[in-house]
């Protein structure tokens, strides 16, 4: 059990997030890889079985892992649970329970109740883990609003790219699927994300490293705002060359004001 095992899980499950993490300072990677691996394992839990009860049990496993950290117990022998417990504090473990709970939506076929429910899902599943990672790496409490704004933007971008797959799996991902509604949602998130990126450019490299993934996704929101039909038809995304260029700039620049 080591951070290396977590890094291998992230590399296999999410190449973009792996590359963004490898662009972070070494000390930040030690925190990020266990948290990313946790997020991937939790996100995967509802999709590895068609039995809702089994999926719920898989999520409960991660609730138990977090509770053991909260209770001060030794972590169980698991390739992610051990490294995760080593980097979390009690407050972080408590916060991540909401990330596990958010993934219950993926088990069932009910739509989100409303736009606020979708936003909460994105905040809990994506923004919370990145926010707490930044805090563990030195981000001050005064950065919370910016972290949440950029986290929401990154979460929505990933969600929009996943919509064709969610629909194929029988889910109803959008509260309002009209092109104009999708465009407006993407535009609003893009504005929030840009503001958050500008604010976080003031932080040190380690503290803002968890948000590299989100800042790299801002062009996806721009694309969705301009062409919402690309969401439903699976045309969102960036080419490898553009991804690499933006990653190099985001990881080395002392400011994110131009994103």
ABEGO torsion letter per residue (X at the ends): XBAAAAAAAAAAABAAAAAAAAABBAAAAAAAAAAAAAAAAAAAAAAABABAAAAAAAAAAAAAAAAAAAAGBBBBBBAAAAAAAAABBAAAAAAAAAAAAAAAAAABABBBABAAAAAAAAAAAAAAAAAAAAAAAGBBAAAAAAAAAAAAAAAAAAAAAAAAAAAAAGBBABABABAAAAAAAAAAAAAAAAAAAAAAAABBAAAAAAAAAAAAAAAAAAAAAABAAAAAAGABEBBAAAAAAAAAAAAABABAAAX
